Amino acid sequence: MKLKRLGSMMVIVAVAGMVGCTDMTPQQQGTLSGAAIGAAGGAGIAAISGGNAWTGAAIGGVAGGVAGNIRGGRR
């Protein structure tokens, strides 16, 4: 059941990320996509390892957002 909920959450985040990127600068797009990918990855790793998926998503989202912001600003 946990993996099914996690999959649904990842789909919602991916769709929201694609819809919201139309009028953004490259740095903003990098931040948003990095945060979405980081949150999905963090939640997945936490769920697989037996940890709290929400904590993993929060940590992954922050780390991904920072990395995406840095990468997006360098284009």
C-alpha positions as CSV (number, residue, x, y, z in Angstrom):
1,M,0.0,0.0,0.0
2,K,2.8,2.4,0.8
3,L,4.4,2.0,-2.7
4,K,1.0,2.6,-4.4
5,R,0.6,5.9,-2.5
6,L,4.1,6.9,-3.2
7,G,3.6,6.2,-6.9
8,S,0.5,8.4,-6.9
9,M,2.3,11.2,-5.1
10,M,5.2,11.1,-7.7
11,V,2.7,11.3,-10.6
12,I,1.0,14.3,-9.1
13,V,4.3,16.1,-8.5
14,A,5.5,15.4,-12.0
15,V,2.3,16.7,-13.6
16,A,2.3,19.8,-11.5
17,G,5.9,20.5,-12.3
18,M,5.3,20.2,-16.1
19,V,2.2,22.5,-16.0
20,G,3.8,25.2,-13.9
21,C,7.0,25.7,-16.0
22,T,5.6,27.7,-18.9
23,D,6.4,31.3,-17.8
24,M,9.5,30.7,-15.8
25,T,13.1,31.7,-16.1
26,P,15.6,28.9,-16.6
27,Q,16.8,29.3,-13.0
28,Q,13.2,29.0,-11.7
29,Q,12.6,25.9,-13.9
30,G,15.8,24.3,-12.6
31,T,14.7,25.0,-9.0
32,L,11.2,23.5,-9.5
33,S,12.3,20.5,-11.4
34,G,15.2,19.8,-9.1
35,A,12.9,20.0,-6.0
36,A,10.4,17.7,-7.6
37,I,13.0,15.1,-8.6
38,G,14.7,15.4,-5.2
39,A,11.4,15.0,-3.4
40,A,10.4,11.9,-5.4
41,G,13.9,10.4,-5.0
42,G,14.0,11.2,-1.3
43,A,10.6,9.7,-0.7
44,G,11.4,6.6,-2.7
45,I,14.7,6.0,-0.9
46,A,13.1,6.5,2.5
47,A,10.2,4.2,1.7
48,I,12.5,1.5,0.4
49,S,14.9,1.8,3.4
50,G,12.0,1.7,5.9
51,G,12.2,5.4,6.9
52,N,9.5,8.1,6.8
53,A,8.7,8.9,3.2
54,W,7.6,12.5,4.1
55,T,10.9,13.2,5.8
56,G,12.8,11.8,2.8
57,A,10.7,13.9,0.4
58,A,11.3,17.1,2.4
59,I,15.0,16.5,2.6
60,G,15.3,15.5,-1.0
61,G,13.1,18.4,-2.1
62,V,15.3,20.9,-0.4
63,A,18.5,19.4,-1.7
64,G,17.1,19.0,-5.2
65,G,15.8,22.6,-5.2
66,V,19.2,24.0,-4.2
67,A,21.0,21.9,-6.8
68,G,18.4,22.8,-9.5
69,N,18.7,26.5,-8.6
70,I,22.5,26.4,-9.0
71,R,22.3,24.4,-12.2
72,G,19.5,26.5,-13.7
73,G,21.3,29.7,-13.1
74,R,24.3,28.6,-15.1
75,R,22.6,28.2,-18.5
